[in-house]
Each structure stands twice: as C-alpha cells, then as structure tokens.
Amino acid sequence: MSAEVLPIVPQPQRDESLSSWIERIAIFYGGSLETGLAGLYVRAGRASWQREYDLDTDTQLRDCLIGWTGAQDESVPAILDATCDDTLPRHARLTYCPECWDEDVKAGWAPYGRRLWMQWSVVHCKRHQCWLTARRPPRLKESEFAGWAPLWNSRAQWARCFDRPLSQSEATIARGFEPASIKMPRDAWPSLSADLADFECAARGHRLEGGGGAIHRAILDAVRSGPVEALRYGVGRLIARGSRCTDAVDQLRSAVPVWQATRVVSMLIALEYLRITEKRPPRHARISAMVRACDQLREAVQAATKAN
C-alpha cells in the first residue's frame, strides 16, 4: 500500500470504529490491518508500534488517515475517549453482534466494528435483544493486530463482502463467549434491554428520563471495581452452564473485569441492585437474593455514591 493519497476507499459507516475502517481499507487493497497500520506509520514518521499501542485513541494517526484517504474530517470515525471509565482497554474490545453483521450484508455493505461495542457497560444488542458475542482473546505468539478479518472470513456471507474465501480454519477465533452459554428466559428481554440501555446512557454521562443517572453510575462503579469477586463467581455459577462457569468469570486478567461473560454477570448484578433500590420486583429472583445478601456490594455502592 502506497504512502500516496489513496484513489478510492470504502465509505466509513455510522458509529464505525477507527480500527475497523483502517482494516476495511487495507483489505480493499489486498492487505490486512497490520499492513494498513504500516502504511499509516510511514506517513506519521514512526518506526514501529508498541505492543500495547491503541490506534482507536490516537489523534495523530487519525489525522494521518485523513491525509491518506483524502476524506473529510467529519466523515472519518471518531477516536475513543481513553480517559473514560467506560472505554474498554484495547485487548478487551472483542465483542460483536453477528445479527448486525448479517443485516450489514443484507443492506449491501460489508460488516464493520461499532464504537458502541467498545464500551464496558455495553453487553447486549438493543436492536436484536441478545447478548453480544465475543471472539476469543489472541493466544500467545498470535498477532496483536489480527483485527476482525479472521472472523469475517469464517462465514460465507461475510467473506463474500471482502472478496475473500471462506476459511473454516480461522473460525476458531470466533470461539469465545457465546450468548447461549448464559441462561436467561426469553420473555425477560424487553425490560432487561430497557434497563441495560439506561445503564449505557448513564455510563456516557447522559441524563436519563426523569432526571436519573447518578445511582446507575454509582452501581456501575461498584460492580466494575468493587470487592465483589465472590458475588460475580456465585452468579456465574448460577447462570452459566456447567463447564462454562470458569469462562464466565475469568478469561482476561485485569484489575477491572473486562471479559464479555464477566461483564454480562456484572451487569445482571447491577440490574438486580437497581431493582432492589427502586423497589421493583426482581428480574431473576435467585440473583436478586444473592445481591441483597452481599454487604460488600452495598458498601461499594454507598462509597461510589459519595464519590460521585
């Protein structure tokens, strides 16, 4: 890929992440996310990137991308706010909605990664009323910059959008968190989704209908970084099927739990705490009882409320 201005690039999509657009541009020219980054590094005058490099928060790289593509600033995907507590660390941005990607294909464009999916509090797809799926984390010696391509190559309808062959050997990267591993009654989704959406809005500092939001942020702070590991593990054992329990609570090592299944467990805890606070009936009676009995969670929420 030349360092000159590219003659044509795929159109960026609504809420697309910067890394997703760079990868789609690179694939369009027969490359990969890694080769696309190499081209941008030439323009930026950088020799190499660091292992923990985060291109989705790099303002300089975005400016280089604007110059490389000739695109208007307002049309280029925005960077993530690295200072926001709700922004997932780079290595944990693994979630996606397969149904959204199928809809992308039906609409006539290629699948793409959403910025929304890179938020800690976003664990479900409001449109399709389902938990987000998660690809597995990169294994030792695998490229840190594999991007979404291996996943896009794993289904025929997605691969065709990139003129790539179906690759079942790459489908193993998709075997991370599967929504079916969490047992939830199907009729729970309408109210469950509405409460989850409120938490998502509160996490981004938006004012909720009726003036709420402060209690949501306090609960999020408590389940995100409070001393509630035992509660998370107990809820994980309750709702995850047999051998999936370990996966539900411990896939990615981090001071703040960031693996998708662990975040789902955390958000279910948050939902039940909110319902207790608002004197609403529980969504899941056994989870609610565990939450009500957890003194550490109550103390963590109280501390977060004072801090906020």
Phi and psi in degrees as GROMACS dihedral restraints (atoms count N, CA, C in turn):
[ dihedral_restraints ]
;  ai    aj    ak    al  type     phi  dphi    fc
    3     4     5     6     1   -71.9    20    10
    4     5     6     7     1   154.1    20    10
    6     7     8     9     1   -81.3    20    10
    7     8     9    10     1    -6.2    20    10
    9    10    11    12     1   -71.4    20    10
   10    11    12    13     1   170.2    20    10
   12    13    14    15     1   -64.0    20    10
   13    14    15    16     1   130.9    20    10
   15    16    17    18     1   -71.7    20    10
   16    17    18    19     1   136.1    20    10
   18    19    20    21     1   -69.6    20    10
   19    20    21    22     1   -29.8    20    10
   21    22    23    24     1  -154.4    20    10
   22    23    24    25     1   142.8    20    10
   24    25    26    27     1  -139.0    20    10
   25    26    27    28     1   153.6    20    10
   27    28    29    30     1   -61.2    20    10
   28    29    30    31     1   144.6    20    10
   30    31    32    33     1   -70.8    20    10
   31    32    33    34     1   131.7    20    10
   33    34    35    36     1   -66.4    20    10
   34    35    36    37     1   145.9    20    10
   36    37    38    39     1  -102.3    20    10
   37    38    39    40     1   167.1    20    10
   39    40    41    42     1   -61.2    20    10
   40    41    42    43     1   128.4    20    10
   42    43    44    45     1    64.2    20    10
   43    44    45    46     1    18.3    20    10
   45    46    47    48     1   -70.9    20    10
   46    47    48    49     1   144.8    20    10
   48    49    50    51     1   -78.9    20    10
   49    50    51    52     1   155.1    20    10
   51    52    53    54     1   -61.0    20    10
   52    53    54    55     1   -43.9    20    10
   54    55    56    57     1   -64.2    20    10
   55    56    57    58     1   -37.0    20    10
   57    58    59    60     1   -62.8    20    10
   58    59    60    61     1   -44.6    20    10
   60    61    62    63     1   -66.6    20    10
   61    62    63    64     1   -41.1    20    10
   63    64    65    66     1   -59.5    20    10
   64    65    66    67     1   -42.6    20    10
   66    67    68    69     1   -66.0    20    10
   67    68    69    70     1   -41.2    20    10
   69    70    71    72     1   -66.0    20    10
   70    71    72    73     1   -36.7    20    10
   72    73    74    75     1   -63.0    20    10
   73    74    75    76     1   -45.9    20    10
   75    76    77    78     1   -61.9    20    10
   76    77    78    79     1   -43.3    20    10
   78    79    80    81     1   -64.0    20    10
   79    80    81    82     1   -38.0    20    10
   81    82    83    84     1   -56.6    20    10
   82    83    84    85     1   -34.7    20    10
   84    85    86    87     1   -97.3    20    10
   85    86    87    88     1    17.3    20    10
   87    88    89    90     1    83.1    20    10
   88    89    90    91     1    14.0    20    10
   90    91    92    93     1  -110.6    20    10
   91    92    93    94     1  -151.6    20    10
   93    94    95    96     1  -140.5    20    10
   94    95    96    97     1   174.6    20    10
   96    97    98    99     1   -56.1    20    10
   97    98    99   100     1   -39.8    20    10
   99   100   101   102     1   -64.5    20    10
  100   101   102   103     1   -41.9    20    10
  102   103   104   105     1   -71.4    20    10
  103   104   105   106     1   -33.4    20    10
  105   106   107   108     1   -63.4    20    10
  106   107   108   109     1   -41.8    20    10
  108   109   110   111     1   -64.6    20    10
  109   110   111   112     1   -37.9    20    10
  111   112   113   114     1   -60.6    20    10
  112   113   114   115     1   -41.9    20    10
  114   115   116   117     1   -63.3    20    10
  115   116   117   118     1   -40.1    20    10
  117   118   119   120     1   -67.8    20    10
  118   119   120   121     1   -35.2    20    10
  120   121   122   123     1   -65.7    20    10
  121   122   123   124     1   -33.5    20    10
  123   124   125   126     1   -62.1    20    10
  124   125   126   127     1   -45.7    20    10
  126   127   128   129     1   -65.3    20    10
  127   128   129   130     1   -34.4    20    10
  129   130   131   132     1   -82.8    20    10
  130   131   132   133     1    -7.5    20    10
  132   133   134   135     1    71.9    20    10
  133   134   135   136     1    28.6    20    10
  135   136   137   138     1  -102.8    20    10
  136   137   138   139     1   144.8    20    10
  138   139   140   141     1   -82.7    20    10
  139   140   141   142     1   -38.1    20    10
  141   142   143   144     1  -160.8    20    10
  142   143   144   145     1   170.1    20    10
  144   145   146   147     1  -112.0    20    10
  145   146   147   148     1   156.5    20    10
  147   148   149   150     1   -84.9    20    10
  148   149   150   151     1   156.0    20    10
  150   151   152   153     1   -56.9    20    10
  151   152   153   154     1   -38.5    20    10
  153   154   155   156     1   -94.6    20    10
  154   155   156   157     1    17.8    20    10
  156   157   158   159     1   -60.0    20    10
  157   158   159   160     1   137.4    20    10
  159   160   161   162     1  -122.9    20    10
  160   161   162   163     1    95.5    20    10
  162   163   164   165     1   -71.6    20    10
  163   164   165   166     1   -21.8    20    10
  165   166   167   168     1   -75.3    20    10
  166   167   168   169     1    -7.2    20    10
  168   169   170   171     1  -119.0    20    10
  169   170   171   172     1    11.5    20    10
  171   172   173   174     1   -96.5    20    10
  172   173   174   175     1   102.7    20    10
  174   175   176   177     1   -63.8    20    10
  175   176   177   178     1   -40.9    20    10
  177   178   179   180     1   -63.1    20    10
  178   179   180   181     1   -41.3    20    10
  180   181   182   183     1   -66.7    20    10
  181   182   183   184     1   -36.4    20    10
  183   184   185   186     1   -63.5    20    10
  184   185   186   187     1   -41.6    20    10
  186   187   188   189     1   -61.2    20    10
  187   188   189   190     1   -40.7    20    10
  189   190   191   192     1   -63.5    20    10
  190   191   192   193     1   -37.6    20    10
  192   193   194   195     1   -64.8    20    10
  193   194   195   196     1   -38.5    20    10
  195   196   197   198     1   -61.4    20    10
  196   197   198   199     1   -44.4    20    10
  198   199   200   201     1   -66.9    20    10
  199   200   201   202     1   -36.1    20    10
  201   202   203   204     1   -71.4    20    10
  202   203   204   205     1   -35.6    20    10
  204   205   206   207     1   -96.8    20    10
  205   206   207   208     1   -18.8    20    10
  207   208   209   210     1    72.9    20    10
  208   209   210   211     1    14.5    20    10
  210   211   212   213     1   -78.6    20    10
  211   212   213   214     1   155.6    20    10
  213   214   215   216     1   -73.3    20    10
  214   215   216   217     1   142.3    20    10
  216   217   218   219     1   -52.3    20    10
  217   218   219   220     1   -43.6    20    10
  219   220   221   222     1   -67.8    20    10
  220   221   222   223     1   -19.1    20    10
  222   223   224   225     1   -92.1    20    10
  223   224   225   226     1   -14.8    20    10
  225   226   227   228     1   -81.4    20    10
  226   227   228   229     1   136.0    20    10
  228   229   230   231     1   -51.1    20    10
  229   230   231   232     1   140.0    20    10
  231   232   233   234     1   -75.4    20    10
  232   233   234   235     1   156.7    20    10
  234   235   236   237     1   -81.5    20    10
  235   236   237   238     1   161.3    20    10
  237   238   239   240     1   -81.9    20    10
  238   239   240   241     1   154.2    20    10
  240   241   242   243     1   -87.5    20    10
  241   242   243   244     1   103.1    20    10
  243   244   245   246     1   -69.1    20    10
  244   245   246   247     1   -17.1    20    10
  246   247   248   249     1   -87.2    20    10
  247   248   249   250     1   -10.1    20    10
  249   250   251   252     1   -79.9    20    10
  250   251   252   253     1   132.4    20    10
  252   253   254   255     1   -60.3    20    10
  253   254   255   256     1   -25.4    20    10
  255   256   257   258     1   -85.6    20    10
  256   257   258   259     1    -5.6    20    10
  258   259   260   261     1   -80.9    20    10
  259   260   261   262     1   123.0    20    10
  261   262   263   264     1   -68.7    20    10
  262   263   264   265     1   146.7    20    10
  264   265   266   267     1   -64.5    20    10
  265   266   267   268     1   155.9    20    10
  267   268   269   270     1   -52.2    20    10
  268   269   270   271     1   -44.1    20    10
  270   271   272   273     1   -70.0    20    10
  271   272   273   274     1   -10.6    20    10
  273   274   275   276     1  -105.2    20    10
  274   275   276   277     1     3.6    20    10
  276   277   278   279     1   -84.7    20    10
  277   278   279   280     1    77.5    20    10
  279   280   281   282     1  -119.9    20    10
  280   281   282   283     1    -2.1    20    10
  282   283   284   285     1   -91.6    20    10
  283   284   285   286     1   154.7    20    10
  285   286   287   288     1  -162.1    20    10
  286   287   288   289     1   163.9    20    10
  288   289   290   291     1  -114.5    20    10
  289   290   291   292     1   109.6    20    10
  291   292   293   294     1   -57.8    20    10
  292   293   294   295     1   -34.0    20    10
  294   295   296   297     1   -68.7    20    10
  295   296   297   298     1   -34.3    20    10
  297   298   299   300     1   -63.6    20    10
  298   299   300   301     1   -42.3    20    10
  300   301   302   303     1   -66.0    20    10
  301   302   303   304     1   -36.7    20    10
  303   304   305   306     1   -63.8    20    10
  304   305   306   307     1   -38.3    20    10
  306   307   308   309     1   -68.4    20    10
  307   308   309   310     1   -35.6    20    10
  309   310   311   312     1   -56.3    20    10
  310   311   312   313     1   -46.9    20    10
  312   313   314   315     1   -62.5    20    10
  313   314   315   316     1   -45.5    20    10
  315   316   317   318     1   -63.4    20    10
  316   317   318   319     1   -29.4    20    10
  318   319   320   321     1   -80.4    20    10
  319   320   321   322     1    -7.6    20    10
  321   322   323   324     1    97.9    20    10
  322   323   324   325     1    13.6    20    10
  324   325   326   327     1  -129.6    20    10
  325   326   327   328     1   171.4    20    10
  327   328   329   330     1   -79.7    20    10
  328   329   330   331     1   153.4    20    10
  330   331   332   333     1   -59.4    20    10
  331   332   333   334     1   151.0    20    10
  333   334   335   336     1  -150.0    20    10
  334   335   336   337     1   156.7    20    10
  336   337   338   339     1   -84.4    20    10
  337   338   339   340     1   133.3    20    10
  339   340   341   342     1   -91.3    20    10
  340   341   342   343     1   142.8    20    10
  342   343   344   345     1   -64.3    20    10
  343   344   345   346     1   -33.5    20    10
  345   346   347   348     1   -56.8    20    10
  346   347   348   349     1   -35.9    20    10
  348   349   350   351     1   -71.2    20    10
  349   350   351   352     1    -6.5    20    10
  351   352   353   354     1   -95.1    20    10
  352   353   354   355     1    12.4    20    10
  354   355   356   357     1  -100.8    20    10
  355   356   357   358     1   139.4    20    10
  357   358   359   360     1   -58.5    20    10
  358   359   360   361     1   -42.2    20    10
  360   361   362   363     1   -79.4    20    10
  361   362   363   364     1    -7.7    20    10
  363   364   365   366     1   -93.2    20    10
  364   365   366   367     1   103.5    20    10
  366   367   368   369     1  -119.8    20    10
  367   368   369   370     1    -2.9    20    10
  369   370   371   372     1  -138.1    20    10
  370   371   372   373     1   163.9    20    10
  372   373   374   375     1  -100.5    20    10
  373   374   375   376     1   112.9    20    10
  375   376   377   378     1   -64.6    20    10
  376   377   378   379     1   -36.0    20    10
  378   379   380   381     1   -65.2    20    10
  379   380   381   382     1   -42.2    20    10
  381   382   383   384     1  -105.4    20    10
  382   383   384   385     1     4.1    20    10
  384   385   386   387     1    52.5    20    10
  385   386   387   388     1    56.4    20    10
  387   388   389   390     1  -152.1    20    10
  388   389   390   391     1   157.6    20    10
  390   391   392   393     1   -67.1    20    10
  391   392   393   394     1   148.8    20    10
  393   394   395   396     1   -70.4    20    10
  394   395   396   397     1   146.2    20    10
  396   397   398   399     1   -83.9    20    10
  397   398   399   400     1   158.6    20    10
  399   400   401   402     1  -135.3    20    10
  400   401   402   403     1   132.5    20    10
  402   403   404   405     1   -70.7    20    10
  403   404   405   406     1   159.7    20    10
  405   406   407   408     1   -73.1    20    10
  406   407   408   409     1   153.5    20    10
  408   409   410   411     1   -66.1    20    10
  409   410   411   412     1   154.4    20    10
  411   412   413   414     1   -59.6    20    10
  412   413   414   415     1   140.2    20    10
  414   415   416   417     1   -88.1    20    10
  415   416   417   418     1   168.0    20    10
  417   418   419   420     1   -53.8    20    10
  418   419   420   421     1   133.5    20    10
  420   421   422   423     1    75.9    20    10
  421   422   423   424     1    -1.6    20    10
  423   424   425   426     1   -82.0    20    10
  424   425   426   427     1   152.3    20    10
  426   427   428   429     1   -62.5    20    10
  427   428   429   430     1   135.7    20    10
  429   430   431   432     1   -72.9    20    10
  430   431   432   433     1   -12.7    20    10
  432   433   434   435     1  -119.5    20    10
  433   434   435   436     1    38.6    20    10
  435   436   437   438     1   -68.6    20    10
  436   437   438   439     1   -28.1    20    10
  438   439   440   441     1    68.3    20    10
  439   440   441   442     1  -159.3    20    10
  441   442   443   444     1   -89.6    20    10
  442   443   444   445     1   -10.5    20    10
  444   445   446   447     1   -52.7    20    10
  445   446   447   448     1   -46.0    20    10
  447   448   449   450     1   -57.9    20    10
  448   449   450   451     1   -34.2    20    10
  450   451   452   453     1   -73.1    20    10
  451   452   453   454     1   -44.3    20    10
  453   454   455   456     1   -61.3    20    10
  454   455   456   457     1   -29.1    20    10
  456   457   458   459     1   -78.4    20    10
  457   458   459   460     1    -9.1    20    10
  459   460   461   462     1   -86.5    20    10
  460   461   462   463     1   -11.0    20    10
  462   463   464   465     1  -128.3    20    10
  463   464   465   466     1   136.5    20    10
  465   466   467   468     1   -57.9    20    10
  466   467   468   469     1   -43.9    20    10
  468   469   470   471     1   -66.8    20    10
  469   470   471   472     1   -29.4    20    10
  471   472   473   474     1   -79.3    20    10
  472   473   474   475     1   -44.8    20    10
  474   475   476   477     1   -60.1    20    10
  475   476   477   478     1   -38.3    20    10
  477   478   479   480     1   -60.5    20    10
  478   479   480   481     1   -31.2    20    10
  480   481   482   483     1   -64.4    20    10
  481   482   483   484     1   -23.7    20    10
  483   484   485   486     1  -108.3    20    10
  484   485   486   487     1     9.6    20    10
  486   487   488   489     1    53.7    20    10
  487   488   489   490     1    40.9    20    10
  489   490   491   492     1  -113.6    20    10
  490   491   492   493     1   149.3    20    10
  492   493   494   495     1   -74.8    20    10
  493   494   495   496     1   150.4    20    10
  495   496   497   498     1   -63.3    20    10
  496   497   498   499     1   132.5    20    10
  498   499   500   501     1  -128.8    20    10
  499   500   501   502     1    97.4    20    10
  501   502   503   504     1   -68.7    20    10
  502   503   504   505     1   -25.1    20    10
  504   505   506   507     1   -65.1    20    10
  505   506   507   508     1   -26.7    20    10
  507   508   509   510     1   -88.0    20    10
  508   509   510   511     1    -6.5    20    10
  510   511   512   513     1   -67.0    20    10
  511   512   513   514     1   -18.0    20    10
  513   514   515   516     1   -63.3    20    10
  514   515   516   517     1   -24.8    20    10
  516   517   518   519     1   -66.7    20    10
  517   518   519   520     1   -20.1    20    10
  519   520   521   522     1   -79.6    20    10
  520   521   522   523     1   -10.9    20    10
  522   523   524   525     1   -85.4    20    10
  523   524   525   526     1    73.6    20    10
  525   526   527   528     1  -115.5    20    10
  526   527   528   529     1  -106.1    20    10
  528   529   530   531     1   -98.5    20    10
  529   530   531   532     1   128.3    20    10
  531   532   533   534     1  -112.7    20    10
  532   533   534   535     1   128.9    20    10
  534   535   536   537     1   -52.7    20    10
  535   536   537   538     1   -31.4    20    10
  537   538   539   540     1   -65.5    20    10
  538   539   540   541     1   -13.2    20    10
  540   541   542   543     1   -77.3    20    10
  541   542   543   544     1   -12.0    20    10
  543   544   545   546     1  -106.1    20    10
  544   545   546   547     1   121.1    20    10
  546   547   548   549     1   -87.4    20    10
  547   548   549   550     1   113.8    20    10
  549   550   551   552     1  -138.8    20    10
  550   551   552   553     1   139.3    20    10
  552   553   554   555     1   -64.8    20    10
  553   554   555   556     1   135.9    20    10
  555   556   557   558     1   -61.0    20    10
  556   557   558   559     1   -35.9    20    10
  558   559   560   561     1   -73.8    20    10
  559   560   561   562     1    -2.6    20    10
  561   562   563   564     1   -81.5    20    10
  562   563   564   565     1   -12.9    20    10
  564   565   566   567     1   -65.0    20    10
  565   566   567   568     1   -41.6    20    10
  567   568   569   570     1   -55.2    20    10
  568   569   570   571     1   -53.3    20    10
  570   571   572   573     1   -74.1    20    10
  571   572   573   574     1   -33.5    20    10
  573   574   575   576     1   -60.5    20    10
  574   575   576   577     1   -46.3    20    10
  576   577   578   579     1   -64.6    20    10
  577   578   579   580     1   -38.9    20    10
  579   580   581   582     1   -64.1    20    10
  580   581   582   583     1   -43.1    20    10
  582   583   584   585     1   -67.2    20    10
  583   584   585   586     1   -40.1    20    10
  585   586   587   588     1   -61.7    20    10
  586   587   588   589     1   -40.6    20    10
  588   589   590   591     1   -63.7    20    10
  589   590   591   592     1   -36.4    20    10
  591   592   593   594     1   -63.7    20    10
  592   593   594   595     1   -42.0    20    10
  594   595   596   597     1   -63.0    20    10
  595   596   597   598     1   -40.5    20    10
  597   598   599   600     1   -61.1    20    10
  598   599   600   601     1   -44.7    20    10
  600   601   602   603     1   -64.5    20    10
  601   602   603   604     1   -43.7    20    10
  603   604   605   606     1   -63.1    20    10
  604   605   606   607     1   -37.3    20    10
  606   607   608   609     1   -63.2    20    10
  607   608   609   610     1   -29.6    20    10
  609   610   611   612     1   -91.7    20    10
  610   611   612   613     1     8.0    20    10
  612   613   614   615     1    80.8    20    10
  613   614   615   616     1    12.8    20    10
  615   616   617   618     1   -81.1    20    10
  616   617   618   619     1   146.1    20    10
  618   619   620   621     1   -80.4    20    10
  619   620   621   622     1   128.7    20    10
  621   622   623   624     1   -83.6    20    10
  622   623   624   625     1   160.9    20    10
  624   625   626   627     1   -59.5    20    10
  625   626   627   628     1   130.6    20    10
  627   628   629   630     1    90.4    20    10
  628   629   630   631     1     0.7    20    10
  630   631   632   633     1    85.9    20    10
  631   632   633   634     1     7.3    20    10
  633   634   635   636     1   -77.1    20    10
  634   635   636   637     1  -177.1    20    10
  636   637   638   639     1   134.6    20    10
  637   638   639   640     1   -36.2    20    10
  639   640   641   642     1   -64.2    20    10
  640   641   642   643     1   -42.9    20    10
  642   643   644   645     1   -68.1    20    10
  643   644   645   646     1   -35.0    20    10
  645   646   647   648     1   -61.7    20    10
  646   647   648   649     1   -44.8    20    10
  648   649   650   651     1   -66.3    20    10
  649   650   651   652     1   -37.5    20    10
  651   652   653   654     1   -65.2    20    10
  652   653   654   655     1   -41.6    20    10
  654   655   656   657     1   -66.0    20    10
  655   656   657   658     1   -42.3    20    10
  657   658   659   660     1   -59.6    20    10
  658   659   660   661     1   -45.6    20    10
  660   661   662   663     1   -58.5    20    10
  661   662   663   664     1   -39.6    20    10
  663   664   665   666     1   -69.0    20    10
  664   665   666   667     1   -44.7    20    10
  666   667   668   669     1   -78.0    20    10
  667   668   669   670     1   -20.6    20    10
  669   670   671   672     1   -80.5    20    10
  670   671   672   673     1   -41.4    20    10
  672   673   674   675     1  -133.8    20    10
  673   674   675   676     1     5.3    20    10
  675   676   677   678     1   -78.4    20    10
  676   677   678   679     1   169.0    20    10
  678   679   680   681     1   -81.5    20    10
  679   680   681   682     1    65.5    20    10
  681   682   683   684     1  -120.8    20    10
  682   683   684   685     1    29.9    20    10
  684   685   686   687     1   -59.0    20    10
  685   686   687   688     1   -42.8    20    10
  687   688   689   690     1   -63.6    20    10
  688   689   690   691     1   -39.2    20    10
  690   691   692   693     1   -65.2    20    10
  691   692   693   694     1   -44.5    20    10
  693   694   695   696     1   -59.0    20    10
  694   695   696   697     1   -43.5    20    10
  696   697   698   699     1   -65.4    20    10
  697   698   699   700     1   -40.7    20    10
  699   700   701   702     1   -63.5    20    10
  700   701   702   703     1   -43.3    20    10
  702   703   704   705     1   -67.0    20    10
  703   704   705   706     1   -38.2    20    10
  705   706   707   708     1   -60.5    20    10
  706   707   708   709     1   -41.5    20    10
  708   709   710   711     1   -64.5    20    10
  709   710   711   712     1   -32.9    20    10
  711   712   713   714     1   -71.8    20    10
  712   713   714   715     1   -40.9    20    10
  714   715   716   717     1  -106.6    20    10
  715   716   717   718     1   -13.3    20    10
  717   718   719   720     1   -97.0    20    10
  718   719   720   721     1   143.8    20    10
  720   721   722   723     1   -77.2    20    10
  721   722   723   724     1   118.0    20    10
  723   724   725   726     1    39.0    20    10
  724   725   726   727     1  -109.5    20    10
  726   727   728   729     1   -68.7    20    10
  727   728   729   730     1   -12.0    20    10
  729   730   731   732     1   -77.6    20    10
  730   731   732   733     1    -7.1    20    10
  732   733   734   735     1   -58.9    20    10
  733   734   735   736     1   -45.8    20    10
  735   736   737   738     1   -60.7    20    10
  736   737   738   739     1   -42.0    20    10
  738   739   740   741     1   -62.0    20    10
  739   740   741   742     1   -30.6    20    10
  741   742   743   744     1   -71.3    20    10
  742   743   744   745     1   -22.4    20    10
  744   745   746   747     1  -123.0    20    10
  745   746   747   748     1    -4.6    20    10
  747   748   749   750     1  -156.8    20    10
  748   749   750   751     1    78.7    20    10
  750   751   752   753     1  -113.1    20    10
  751   752   753   754     1   -42.4    20    10
  753   754   755   756     1  -116.7    20    10
  754   755   756   757     1   120.5    20    10
  756   757   758   759     1   -73.4    20    10
  757   758   759   760     1   126.0    20    10
  759   760   761   762     1  -164.0    20    10
  760   761   762   763     1   151.9    20    10
  762   763   764   765     1   -61.8    20    10
  763   764   765   766     1   -34.4    20    10
  765   766   767   768     1  -110.2    20    10
  766   767   768   769     1   130.6    20    10
  768   769   770   771     1   -63.9    20    10
  769   770   771   772     1   126.1    20    10
  771   772   773   774     1  -127.8    20    10
  772   773   774   775     1    -6.1    20    10
  774   775   776   777     1   -67.1    20    10
  775   776   777   778     1   140.5    20    10
  777   778   779   780     1   -54.4    20    10
  778   779   780   781     1   -46.6    20    10
  780   781   782   783     1   -63.7    20    10
  781   782   783   784     1   -37.5    20    10
  783   784   785   786     1   -66.9    20    10
  784   785   786   787     1   -36.5    20    10
  786   787   788   789     1   -68.7    20    10
  787   788   789   790     1   -37.1    20    10
  789   790   791   792     1   -59.9    20    10
  790   791   792   793     1   -47.3    20    10
  792   793   794   795     1   -58.5    20    10
  793   794   795   796     1   -45.3    20    10
  795   796   797   798     1   -61.0    20    10
  796   797   798   799     1   -41.8    20    10
  798   799   800   801     1   -70.9    20    10
  799   800   801   802     1   -32.7    20    10
  801   802   803   804     1   -65.7    20    10
  802   803   804   805     1   -37.5    20    10
  804   805   806   807     1   -63.4    20    10
  805   806   807   808     1   -45.7    20    10
  807   808   809   810     1   -60.1    20    10
  808   809   810   811     1   -42.1    20    10
  810   811   812   813     1   -62.4    20    10
  811   812   813   814     1   -44.1    20    10
  813   814   815   816     1   -68.5    20    10
  814   815   816   817     1   -36.2    20    10
  816   817   818   819     1   -63.8    20    10
  817   818   819   820     1   -41.7    20    10
  819   820   821   822     1   -61.4    20    10
  820   821   822   823     1   -43.4    20    10
  822   823   824   825     1   -64.8    20    10
  823   824   825   826     1   -37.4    20    10
  825   826   827   828     1   -63.5    20    10
  826   827   828   829     1   -45.5    20    10
  828   829   830   831     1   -61.2    20    10
  829   830   831   832     1   -39.4    20    10
  831   832   833   834     1   -90.9    20    10
  832   833   834   835     1     5.9    20    10
  834   835   836   837     1    57.1    20    10
  835   836   837   838     1    40.4    20    10
  837   838   839   840     1  -100.2    20    10
  838   839   840   841     1   156.1    20    10
  840   841   842   843     1   -64.6    20    10
  841   842   843   844     1   148.7    20    10
  843   844   845   846     1   -66.6    20    10
  844   845   846   847     1   150.2    20    10
  846   847   848   849     1   -81.6    20    10
  847   848   849   850     1   -37.3    20    10
  849   850   851   852     1  -133.6    20    10
  850   851   852   853     1   105.0    20    10
  852   853   854   855     1   -58.0    20    10
  853   854   855   856     1   -40.8    20    10
  855   856   857   858     1   -71.9    20    10
  856   857   858   859     1   -37.3    20    10
  858   859   860   861     1   -65.4    20    10
  859   860   861   862     1   -42.3    20    10
  861   862   863   864     1   -59.0    20    10
  862   863   864   865     1   -41.9    20    10
  864   865   866   867     1   -63.8    20    10
  865   866   867   868     1   -39.6    20    10
  867   868   869   870     1   -66.3    20    10
  868   869   870   871     1   -40.9    20    10
  870   871   872   873     1   -65.5    20    10
  871   872   873   874     1   -44.6    20    10
  873   874   875   876     1   -61.1    20    10
  874   875   876   877     1   -32.0    20    10
  876   877   878   879     1   -86.8    20    10
  877   878   879   880     1    -3.2    20    10
  879   880   881   882     1   -91.8    20    10
  880   881   882   883     1    99.8    20    10
  882   883   884   885     1   -64.3    20    10
  883   884   885   886     1   -35.2    20    10
  885   886   887   888     1   -62.9    20    10
  886   887   888   889     1   -38.6    20    10
  888   889   890   891     1   -67.3    20    10
  889   890   891   892     1   -45.5    20    10
  891   892   893   894     1   -59.7    20    10
  892   893   894   895     1   -43.8    20    10
  894   895   896   897     1   -65.4    20    10
  895   896   897   898     1   -38.1    20    10
  897   898   899   900     1   -65.8    20    10
  898   899   900   901     1   -39.8    20    10
  900   901   902   903     1   -65.9    20    10
  901   902   903   904     1   -42.2    20    10
  903   904   905   906     1   -61.3    20    10
  904   905   906   907     1   -42.7    20    10
  906   907   908   909     1   -65.1    20    10
  907   908   909   910     1   -40.9    20    10
  909   910   911   912     1   -67.5    20    10
  910   911   912   913     1   -35.3    20    10
  912   913   914   915     1   -63.0    20    10
  913   914   915   916     1   -43.1    20    10
  915   916   917   918     1   -66.8    20    10
  916   917   918   919     1   -38.8    20    10
  918   919   920   921     1   -66.7    20    10
  919   920   921   922     1   -34.2    20    10
